[in-house]
């Protein structure tokens, strides 16, 4: 393992948390939004009202077709390419505006689904911040009231947009405004505000969207929202930013008024978001609707989201209250996901959906009964840190004991560099995901799954190396050979040191995301003394891990050299099998690998999950380990 390979691995790991969308996806969505809004203004009844603007529509649609065609192949890529080609044809034929707009919006939605493009802010924007940003950056051109008549507007061609134009605003989404603010508009005086943070651009987009609101309509929307109307149409920020007022009007009697209210007061959506289990129930409801509409791919994606973005965050609190209910709910949600993924008969999917909803409602009742008690907070906290840190501390302690036992204490700095670097990179990655890039639950599981599988491979290699040195005579020969060749060849020292750092890095990095996420969810469920108990549980868990590491190192020093190497290689081999099972499970939870259940008990601490893929890989690794150890032993006898 050379330095270049180590840095390449770190470089590859970080983007796992980033959105999987192609680089030009935001530009494509922006052009489609532009077509949706502008085409009806310049083409009516087959007649071009403005030749220059119409030429832009032709140019943009052609560019969309080319960019969509260049996007990575996927399940729906061919359909998206055909839709883009159809859009080019409609605009070339000067088709009716409603057909062009409908197709552009359909293509936009298809791209968002296919490439998991993030189309919503991570949290509700601050209206006051949006107003301040508008006054300092936009008012000079668009005017204080958004009418396009600011002091700098004179002489601009084309003129700045009038945001109070209700007809045009009805066809524009907040997401479209956000894209325009982010990317600018080529050929106009509208610049890209790349210097703003993502949160600032969303706040500005919401403020601009509110210029076309009628105050009476906003009040009507507030009354409707408080009465429970519009909740299905707008379960979260994603719907509020992607739906246009025109689309909202056609989806429900007062949904356009509700949308106007939510644009002016986006915090209302955050207040409605409720607990993670509320999110799971909402996502499952949308999933079963997709099943009934024949959109099984969307239904499966929503079922995965319901688990990763909702239920998984509530697991620590539920585990401290009712572990049996936790297991039943997890099983019910998995059964529903598998039924959807396998295309089971409609009746079977509906029955699985009902069982999952019933279990989630019981779990929600258990969590809502009262705030998390101090005892439950302490128990949940210590379980999280011990569960997430135990595997890492076993690996780190084994490697530390190896360095101490073999008289290579000076290499401990590489071990420390590995785990400290993992913590720092994990903190940076989490901070970036909280402010710049949205990391979904699926992406988090992919990161954990891939890292776990890489860890399994590295541990397997290190375990074989240790086993090959378990014979004292072979170890003595190895040291003598290296000492004799030290002056001529120093590669082993550097490679071994980097290998130690890599093992430590992988063992720790894979746990960072989930640990922070679980503590955030647990913290949200507690209050007062319960939060203090969470901190005490965290401290107790850290102390427990440190004591465990000290004991492993201390006891290992007194073991005979051969027994130490044998025990260490066995431990690392076991951890490789555990990590392999956990890696497969994480990728399955993210919907990246198939899952065929088996009638077998689950033992998560050992990476044992009752499915054919995970257990199959673990059995294959056990065969490789046993066979490898046999070959090493035979070679030892011959030398």
Beta strands, then each sheet from edge to edge (+ up, - down):
strand 1: 43-44
strand 2: 47-48
sheet 1: 1+ 2-
end
